[in-house]
Amino acid sequence: MRVDIVTIFPDYLSPLELSLVGRARARGILDVHLHDLRQWADDVHRSVDDAPYGGGPGMVMRPQPWWAALTEIRALGAADGRRPRIVVPTPVGRPFTQAYAADLADVPWLVFCCGRYEGIDARVIDEWADDEISIGDYVLAGGEVATLVILEAVTRLLPGVVGNAESVTDDSFTDGLLEAPVYTRPAVWGDREVPAVLRSGDHAAIGRWRRAEALRRTAQRRPDLLARQDQAAADDGSGGA
Ligand SMILES: Nc1cc(-c2ccc3ccn(Cc4ccc(CN5CCCCC5)cc4)c3c2)n[nH]1
C-alpha cells in the first residue's frame, strides 16, 4: 500500500516511523510519502490560509496550494493508470469504524489531506475528496492526529503486519461486541485472582465465559452496539445476541 500525506506540519507524522507502522514500512508492506503543503503555495510568503468569506472565527485553507499538490500527486499514478483514494479527516465526516478501516485496507493507494485552521476551502473537498472521515465527535486542531489514528487501524489489518492474524479478526467490534477482559501471569496479583475458568483448559467453557463477559460489558458500556446486533439478528431471522 502506498500512502501520501499532505500537511503543513510533516513532523507531526513522525510517529509513522515507529512501532507497528514503522515495521510495516521497513518490511515494504507500506510505502509512506510525506509532503509539506507549503511547497505548492504560489506566493512569496508561501501562504496556505486566508480569512473566511462571510466572516466567522479563524482562517480557512486556500484552494490554490491544495489544487496544485493534489494535481501533482495524482499525476504520479497516471503512467500506470493508478488513481489514489483521497481521504480528508474532518469533524463533519462519516464516522470511522472498524468496517471502514477494513474497507480502506483493501485500497492500494491512499492520499490523506491534513487540514488545519478552520478547515479546507469547500471547493477542494467537493472536487478531490473521496472520503471525509471523522474519528469522533470532538474537534481536534487539525487532520494529522486523525490521519495517524486511521493509518494505525488500517495498517494493522494489512496481511503480514500483525504476527497473530487471529488477533485482528476477532477484534472488538469485528463481531459487533466489546471484547472480554484479558489476563496474564501471575495467577494472583495482590487480592485479585485470574478467573478460574481461564486456567481450566476447558476451551468450550472459556469460550462461553468470554462470550458472556463480552455481552455483559457491551450491555453496560455500549448498549448501542447490542441494539445493532439485535437488529442484524432480526434482519437475518436468527435468535437475539
Ligand atoms: N474527528 C475530528 C476530525 C477533526 C479535524 C480534522 C481536520 C481539521 C482541520 C482543521 N480542524 C480544526 C477545526 C475544524 C473545524 C472547526 C469548526 N469550525 C466552526 C466554524 C466554521 C468553520 C468550522 C474548528 C476547528 C480539523 C479538525 N476534529 N475531530
The ligand as an SDF file (V2000), in Angstrom:
LIG
                    3D

 29 33  0  0  0  0  0  0  0  0999 V2000
  -12.8590   13.7710   14.2480 N   0  0  0  0  0  0  0  0  0  0  0  0
  -12.2340   15.0000   14.1000 C   0  0  0  0  0  0  0  0  0  0  0  0
  -11.5320   15.4750   12.9830 C   0  0  0  0  0  0  0  0  0  0  0  0
  -11.1160   16.7370   13.3120 C   0  0  0  0  0  0  0  0  0  0  0  0
  -10.4050   17.6990   12.4420 C   0  0  0  0  0  0  0  0  0  0  0  0
   -9.8880   17.2710   11.2110 C   0  0  0  0  0  0  0  0  0  0  0  0
   -9.3050   18.1740   10.3490 C   0  0  0  0  0  0  0  0  0  0  0  0
   -9.2310   19.5130   10.7080 C   0  0  0  0  0  0  0  0  0  0  0  0
   -8.7800   20.6610   10.0540 C   0  0  0  0  0  0  0  0  0  0  0  0
   -8.9550   21.7410   10.9140 C   0  0  0  0  0  0  0  0  0  0  0  0
   -9.5270   21.2810   12.0550 N   0  0  0  0  0  0  0  0  0  0  0  0
   -9.8540   22.1400   13.2020 C   0  0  0  0  0  0  0  0  0  0  0  0
  -11.2420   22.6660   13.1560 C   0  0  0  0  0  0  0  0  0  0  0  0
  -12.1600   22.2000   12.2360 C   0  0  0  0  0  0  0  0  0  0  0  0
  -13.4870   22.6740   12.2630 C   0  0  0  0  0  0  0  0  0  0  0  0
  -13.8550   23.6260   13.1910 C   0  0  0  0  0  0  0  0  0  0  0  0
  -15.2930   24.1020   13.2440 C   0  0  0  0  0  0  0  0  0  0  0  0
  -15.4170   25.4260   12.6080 N   0  0  0  0  0  0  0  0  0  0  0  0
  -16.6270   26.0670   13.1530 C   0  0  0  0  0  0  0  0  0  0  0  0
  -16.8630   27.4230   12.4960 C   0  0  0  0  0  0  0  0  0  0  0  0
  -16.9990   27.2580   10.9870 C   0  0  0  0  0  0  0  0  0  0  0  0
  -15.7810   26.5670   10.4120 C   0  0  0  0  0  0  0  0  0  0  0  0
  -15.5210   25.2320   11.1370 C   0  0  0  0  0  0  0  0  0  0  0  0
  -12.9220   24.0960   14.1000 C   0  0  0  0  0  0  0  0  0  0  0  0
  -11.6080   23.6120   14.0750 C   0  0  0  0  0  0  0  0  0  0  0  0
   -9.7080   19.9320   11.9650 C   0  0  0  0  0  0  0  0  0  0  0  0
  -10.3010   19.0250   12.8320 C   0  0  0  0  0  0  0  0  0  0  0  0
  -11.5400   17.0320   14.5480 N   0  0  0  0  0  0  0  0  0  0  0  0
  -12.2040   15.9590   15.0100 N   0  0  0  0  0  0  0  0  0  0  0  0
  1  2  1  0
  2  3  2  0
  2 29  1  0
  3  4  1  0
  4  5  1  0
  4 28  2  0
  5  6  1  0
  5 27  2  0
  6  7  2  0
  7  8  1  0
  8  9  1  0
  8 26  2  0
  9 10  2  0
 10 11  1  0
 11 12  1  0
 11 26  1  0
 12 13  1  0
 13 14  1  0
 13 25  2  0
 14 15  2  0
 15 16  1  0
 16 17  1  0
 16 24  2  0
 17 18  1  0
 18 19  1  0
 18 23  1  0
 19 20  1  0
 20 21  1  0
 21 22  1  0
 22 23  1  0
 24 25  1  0
 26 27  1  0
 28 29  1  0
M  END
$$$$
